[in-house]
């Protein structure tokens, strides 16, 4: 059985009916993580990827869950940046994990945030239809299979399992994927002592990875209003 802090991957999508959305907002951490990311997108620096294809390319994120007082827990996930003039995120996926799991898992280039970003790919078209949102939700139900339980907590799934799932998610591609070749980007995160540096509770970590797992852009935000 998966640890409760890693067993549910939650999609937050704009097609949710009003009543269902209201119920979802009162479950778990959804209101807080939505507000956090809206603040983040308002403070982010302009992207270094200026081509139109990258305007809506997903960002991955890690941020401390400040609700947890005694145990360190973190929001991890991926989101589509809002277009100019938009006040809501067009799509987001997140989960909550403990620090020990995060430090182990994020040493892998093929990681859960990358899989979440790939799961958002059906929404990269200009006007997503109902079935595109259904594809995202279906992918979210598969994402916990990246985690397996051993001993007192979840571990990273065997690499073959991760690669198969990422390969499946990689079948849906957007215009930016066509521009990002395997040689583009870097293998390692640009921050010193990654992933140990996530212990800096005042920092929110943001990055983009290509479908090959290469890091193509990164930012960090040190303080939120």
Secondary structure, 3 states (H helix, E strand, C coil): CCCCCCCCCEEEECCCCHHHHHHHHCCCCHHHHHHHHHHHHHHCCCCCCCCHHHCCCCEEEEEECCCCCCCCEEEEEEECCCCCCCCCCCEEEEEEEEHHHHHHHCCCCCCHHHHHHHHCHHHCCCCCCHHHHHHHHHHHHHHHHHEEEECCEEEECCHHHHHHHHHHHCCCCCHHHHHCCCCCCECCCCCCCCCHHHHCCCCEEEEEECCCCCEEEEEEECCCC
